[in-house]
Amino acid sequence: MSDRPPLVLVTGAAGGIGEAVCGRLGARGRTLLCVERDQPLADKAALAAGADASRSSTPA
């Protein structure tokens, strides 16, 4: 077993339930992978969740 906390994957991170989940888990210090189709919205969701680092990728 790893001593690292689990990574939480949240889809639809920029709106509705996904946004709420990112916000609550981010506030609790969880490690999140927030996924959203719209890159600017994904960045906004990550910052709102308290991200201290952001990596992005767009499909080719």
Secondary structure, 3 states (H helix, E strand, C coil): CCCCCCEEEEECCCCHHHHHHHHHHHHCCCEEEEECCCHHHHHHHHHHCCCCCCCCCCCC
